[in-house]
Amino acid sequence: MAVSRQQRRPVVVLYERIADAIREGVYPPGSTLPSEPRLATELGVSRPALREALLLLQEDGLLSVRRGVGRTVNDRVPRRGYERLQPLEEVLSQGSPLTVRPLLRTVEEPTDFTTQHLLAPAGAQLRFWESLVTGDGPAAALSHEWAAPEETLTTAHPAFATALPAAGPAASMLSVLVTASPGLALAARSSVSATLLGRRRGEQLGRAADTPAVLITQVVRVGDTPVLAAKHMLPTGAPGLPVLSH
């Protein structure tokens, strides 16, 4: 496991205990979990921590709440670790495979964006990847991805720190993070805004500079530590972006 349990939030550890029990058949598909008081006693945890973990399990699709019955295990349990966090090339694929074409792989000093979102100190060295997400037609997206400084990754997510320099060119940084994180609970926040491509991005995407686009800003964390920040530009005509709301 990339990060020891002692380093992680109790709710995350509790989430994984219950998720493991579901996947190991202790709570099989369609079964009803014990009541909160009983489950808290069985697991030796507080009810507030248990309630938070159960809510996360509901959000990630492992559990459902049935009125008059309680929390039940869903028939189809999502795959381990990234129930909802996916690389952009997978989210946009919609049955038609998309690939990542690298434009730039380099190391750079922090910008205002990475200082804000990765908490990178002045003088730090950050891996920066610029890529096109492409299919049979025009490019679907332009991605800019930054990893946290190596010293941060070595502490927060050593497997990701090791995997990055060994990654092949046809991979997004987020896909490397996903692959390097089995069993590790990740958290991500994204914001979406409307913009225009501009000249340089228009040239990279093969579109006019005044083409409308959606800009997605994404930050992925391990616990309270941001490990990856990204900007994804999706021009008009790109595959639809599915959005799940709770």
C-alpha positions in Angstrom: 0.0 0.0 0.0 1.5 3.3 -1.0 0.7 5.2 2.2 0.7 3.6 5.6 -2.6 3.5 7.5 -1.0 5.5 10.3 -0.6 8.4 8.0 -4.2 8.4 6.8 -7.5 9.8 8.1 -9.5 7.4 10.3 -12.6 7.9 8.1 -10.6 6.8 5.0 -9.3 3.7 6.8 -12.9 2.9 8.0 -14.2 3.4 4.4 -11.7 0.8 3.2 -12.5 -1.7 5.9 -16.2 -1.7 4.9 -15.4 -1.6 1.2 -13.0 -4.6 1.7 -15.7 -6.5 3.6 -18.2 -5.8 0.7 -15.7 -7.1 -1.9 -14.8 -10.1 0.2 -18.4 -11.2 0.5 -18.9 -10.4 4.2 -21.7 -8.1 3.0 -22.7 -9.7 -0.3 -24.7 -7.8 -3.1 -28.2 -7.1 -2.1 -27.6 -7.6 1.6 -28.5 -5.1 4.3 -25.8 -3.7 6.6 -26.3 -3.9 10.3 -27.8 -0.8 12.0 -25.4 2.1 12.7 -25.2 1.4 16.5 -24.5 -2.3 15.9 -22.0 -1.7 13.1 -20.2 0.9 15.1 -19.9 -1.6 18.0 -18.7 -4.4 15.7 -16.0 -2.2 14.1 -15.1 -0.5 17.4 -15.5 3.0 16.0 -17.5 6.1 16.8 -20.9 6.7 15.1 -20.0 10.1 13.6 -16.9 8.5 11.9 -19.0 5.5 10.7 -21.7 7.8 9.4 -19.2 9.8 7.3 -17.6 6.6 5.9 -21.1 5.2 5.0 -21.9 8.5 3.2 -18.7 8.2 1.2 -19.6 4.6 0.3 -23.0 5.7 -0.9 -21.5 8.5 -3.0 -19.0 6.0 -4.6 -21.8 3.6 -5.5 -21.1 0.7 -3.1 -24.2 1.3 -1.0 -27.8 2.5 -1.4 -30.4 3.6 1.2 -33.7 1.9 1.0 -36.6 3.5 3.0 -37.7 1.2 5.7 -34.9 -1.2 5.1 -31.6 0.6 5.6 -28.3 0.6 3.8 -28.0 -2.2 1.3 -25.0 -3.3 -0.8 -25.5 -2.5 -4.5 -25.6 -5.4 -7.0 -22.7 -4.0 -9.0 -19.8 -2.8 -6.9 -17.5 -0.3 -8.7 -13.9 -1.3 -9.2 -11.4 -0.8 -6.4 -10.0 2.6 -5.5 -11.3 5.0 -8.1 -15.0 4.5 -8.1 -15.5 7.9 -9.7 -12.0 9.3 -10.5 -11.0 8.6 -14.1 -8.5 10.0 -16.6 -10.0 12.4 -19.0 -9.3 10.1 -22.0 -11.6 7.4 -20.4 -14.3 9.8 -19.4 -14.6 11.2 -22.9 -14.2 7.8 -24.7 -18.0 7.0 -24.9 -17.2 3.6 -26.5 -14.8 5.1 -29.0 -11.2 4.7 -27.6 -9.2 7.9 -27.3 -5.4 8.1 -27.0 -3.0 10.5 -25.4 -0.5 12.2 -27.7 2.3 13.9 -25.8 3.3 17.4 -26.8 5.7 18.3 -24.0 7.2 16.5 -21.0 9.4 18.8 -18.9 10.2 20.2 -15.5 9.4 23.7 -14.6 9.2 26.1 -11.6 5.9 26.9 -10.0 3.4 29.3 -11.7 0.6 31.1 -9.9 -1.6 28.2 -10.7 0.6 25.5 -9.3 1.6 27.7 -6.3 -2.1 28.0 -5.5 -3.3 24.4 -6.1 -0.2 22.4 -5.3 1.1 24.6 -2.6 4.5 24.5 -4.4 7.2 26.6 -2.7 9.3 29.1 -4.7 12.2 27.3 -6.5 10.5 23.9 -6.5 10.8 21.7 -9.6 7.4 20.4 -10.9 6.9 17.8 -13.6 4.7 19.3 -16.4 3.0 17.3 -19.1 1.1 18.8 -22.1 -0.9 16.4 -24.1 -3.6 16.1 -26.7 -6.5 13.6 -26.2 -7.3 12.4 -29.7 -9.4 9.9 -31.6 -10.3 9.3 -35.2 -11.4 12.9 -35.8 -10.2 16.3 -34.4 -8.5 16.4 -31.1 -11.0 16.1 -28.2 -9.0 18.0 -25.5 -5.8 19.7 -24.6 -4.5 18.8 -21.1 -1.9 20.5 -18.9 -0.9 18.4 -15.9 1.5 19.1 -13.0 2.7 16.8 -10.3 3.5 18.1 -6.8 7.3 18.5 -6.0 9.1 15.2 -5.7 9.8 15.6 -2.0 6.0 16.0 -1.4 5.2 12.9 -3.5 7.9 10.9 -1.8 6.1 11.5 1.5 2.4 11.5 0.4 2.4 9.0 -2.4 5.8 7.3 -3.1 4.4 4.9 -5.6 3.3 7.8 -7.8 6.7 9.5 -7.4 8.3 6.3 -8.7 5.9 5.7 -11.5 6.0 9.2 -13.1 9.6 9.0 -14.5 9.0 5.5 -15.7 5.7 6.2 -17.5 5.5 5.8 -21.2 4.8 8.8 -23.5 1.2 7.7 -24.4 -0.1 8.2 -20.9 -1.8 11.0 -19.0 -0.4 12.0 -15.6 -3.8 11.2 -14.1 -3.7 7.7 -15.6 -0.3 7.1 -14.1 -1.7 8.3 -10.7 -4.7 5.9 -11.0 -2.5 2.9 -11.9 -0.1 3.7 -9.0 -2.8 3.9 -6.4 -4.6 0.6 -5.9 -6.2 0.5 -2.4 -5.4 4.2 -1.9 -8.4 6.6 -1.4 -8.0 9.7 -3.6 -10.1 12.8 -3.5 -10.5 15.3 -6.4 -12.2 18.6 -6.9 -12.9 20.2 -10.3 -14.3 23.5 -11.5 -15.8 24.1 -14.9 -15.9 27.4 -16.8 -16.6 28.7 -20.3 -13.9 30.4 -22.4 -12.4 30.7 -25.9 -9.4 28.7 -27.1 -7.1 31.6 -28.0 -4.5 31.5 -30.7 -1.9 29.0 -29.3 -4.4 26.5 -28.0 -6.5 26.8 -31.2 -3.4 25.9 -33.2 -2.7 22.9 -31.0 -6.3 21.7 -31.3 -6.7 22.6 -35.0 -9.5 25.1 -34.3 -10.0 28.8 -34.7 -8.8 31.0 -31.9 -12.4 32.2 -31.2 -13.7 28.7 -30.8 -15.8 28.3 -27.6 -14.4 25.8 -25.1 -14.9 24.4 -21.7 -12.0 24.7 -19.2 -11.9 22.1 -16.5 -9.5 22.7 -13.5 -8.8 19.6 -11.4 -6.9 19.0 -8.2 -6.3 15.5 -6.8 -5.3 14.9 -3.2 -4.1 12.1 -1.0 -5.6 13.0 2.4 -5.0 16.7 2.7 -2.0 16.8 0.4 -2.5 17.9 -3.3 -0.5 15.6 -5.6 -1.7 16.6 -9.1 -3.2 19.7 -10.6 -4.5 19.9 -14.2 -6.2 22.2 -16.7 -8.2 20.5 -19.5 -9.5 22.5 -22.5 -12.4 20.9 -24.4 -13.4 22.8 -27.6 -16.8 22.8 -29.2 -17.4 19.5 -30.9 -15.5 17.5 -28.4 -17.3 14.4 -27.0 -19.8 15.2 -24.3 -18.6 15.3 -20.7 -20.8 13.2 -18.4 -21.4 15.0 -15.0 -22.7 13.2 -12.0 -24.5 15.3 -9.4 -25.5 14.4 -5.8 
